[in-house]
Amino acid sequence: MNTISPAAEPAAIERPAASARPTGFVRDTATVFARESRPLVRDPFSVIFSLVQPLVFLGLFGPLLVGAAGGDVAGTLQWFVPGILVMVALFGTASTGANLLFEMQTGSHERTLVAPLSRSALLVGRALKEVVPLVIQGTIVVLVAVPFGFRLDVPGLIVGLVLLAVFGIGFGALSYTLALACRNRDWMFWMVHQTLLFPLMILSGMLLPLEDGPDWMKVAAAVNPLSYLVAAERALLAGDLGSPAVIGGAIAAVATCAIGVFVGVRAMRRAN
């Protein structure tokens, strides 16, 4: 019978783990990403159906803005559509934690935790999955608006979608973190979700301009990262890639991504 000496056994285990750690993280992230993307492949229409809310805002709220702007349809769409894109990113990624809540309630998340996968990869792979529907939905919104007078700038749209993807990864990670904190109280997840979501949306200026609002709203908007993201999207989709607003939006997106992933990875590593 072949035996492994006690001195040799730890060495045989530790050397591959130390040398393969970076590659293992990438492989684990790709595995989680593929697993989380399967429902989208099996049911792609779910991505389309989730566009109902932003399209309702575009179709019903947009005409009111056109009337307030004196009938300038093209100008109103150029101002309003970028805000709808940010809305897609906000609503799409803010609710992703609900999927994790369901998995924790059914026990599938616990089975994932005992799999030979990096805890960091579990969160990063999930967060990266949110980029796919976000990009698809954002592209559809823009294409729907083009026949009504929206002027499409392709380079600006590409850069704008990249910024939204970066923001979406971070905000999705924060949603997963909230789900982990509320694992035994799913009502708490939705209470925090609804309490924060609409103030963030309104105080970003994506629906209505805040220039004529009270001073306290302007102060609140100044500390809202979505305000800078909305301004950046408006500049990018207008073709002004060199606008200072783009820099502000990029900083807001990267900061949200970094904070979200950092907090989310810590929460996932501490999950039992």
Salt bridges, closest charged atoms under 4 A:
GLU36 OE2 - ARG35 NH1 2.45
GLU36 OE2 - ARG126 NH1 3.63
GLU103 OE2 - ARG35 NH2 3.91
GLU103 OE1 - ARG126 NH2 2.48
GLU110 OE2 - ARG183 NH2 2.46
GLU130 OE2 - LYS129 NZ 2.90
